[in-house]
């Protein structure tokens, strides 16, 4: 059995190497560029964007939906795995928790960006109507954020105590911080009992909160009675799509962390095989919902629906639409059906494809529908009939994605991405079981 010293040497947070510094610097530069663009947007107004009376949401809301989806699935995955006590999940759960926290923080920030001015957020609380899905979205996001932070923090208490001792002589200041964060954890039976119950309670709370978050997000669209959104399946459609985006993002980050910190002994091919099967299942389910969403309107033959579908399938959005369906769903399903396709490197590239397809899918959900309203569009400016994000929008959107990755990077730098105490306990249990058999 590996002792604590070996585990701490392997799993304790490490300084960034040269590649890590370059990566962090790049994220900071992109973030600063986006902040400058946002300041200019606040000064000049949203005239610097290409949003109009028709495309009134644009890329910001597409990005918001992507962040919500990623956060939802990462957290639900953690909660379910913690409640089922599957041993294989140990090296994965904390990375998923980190992704969830970063994504939900940026989801909340993206809503403020879309409002044009940050002070307008206050109006939602002053003038918000309880019958509006928007006010429920504003309520559930901070709630989900708080529970996600607790789900990340509580399981870290034993590891913070171990890191306090580990860095006591080499990095006393860091050791002091870990000591404060450990909340005087001693590992007593009473503490362990409360700790386990607390984690289970948080896991139980976050599952309904996550489904509420994703469903309310879907209702923002389906209650507007617009072509492309007018569907009773919107909640399930969003949840299934979120599963694809979240698992794809999780696999991508897990692979990068595994390579960067040489964790091949802890995050093995077995874990990627498990995650690959999970991703294949979610892609199949989401592909079914996509067929349902696009095929039924073809048979009903409503004029507005046919126009919307033609724009997607054969019109100006056709290249993007087919990339999302074929590249983001069909190809990953085919590749993941084969065991070699679930090897670490292969599944990494598949996950990159899935994440790209998932992001652009949100863009396709938002934009084409807004450009085809019920009211006649004769006599309106030609610019209103088309939408593509401006430079300001792209810089700000890229900055939010960079900030999300920056939060993940910083948390990975100072938190043990694989639970140390839990790993030690599992190794001890395995060794005990072997001794009993022998």
Buried (B, 14 or more C-beta within 10 A) or exposed (E): EBEEEEBBEBBBBBEBEEEBEEBBEEBBEBBEBBBBBBEBBBEEEBEBBBBBEBBEBBBBBBBBBBBBBBBBBBBBBBBEBBEEEEEEBBBBBBBBBBBBBBBBBBBBBBBBBBBBEEEEEEEBEEEBEEEBBBBBBBBBBEBBBEBBBBBBBBBBBBBBBBBBBBBBEEEEEBBEBBBEBBEEBEEEEEBBEEBEEBBBEBBEBBBEBBBBBBBBBBBBBBBEEBBBBBBEBBBBBBBBBBBBBBBBBBBBBBBBBBBBBEBEEBBBBEBBBBBBEBBBBBBBBBBEBBEBBBEEBEEEEEEBBBEBBEBBBEEEBEEBBBBBBEBBBBBBBEBBEEEEBBBBEBBBBBBBBBBBBBBBBBBBBBBBBBBBBEEEEEEBEEEBEEBEBBEBBBBBBBBBBBBBBBBBBBBBBEBBBBBBBBBBEBBEEEEEEEEEEE
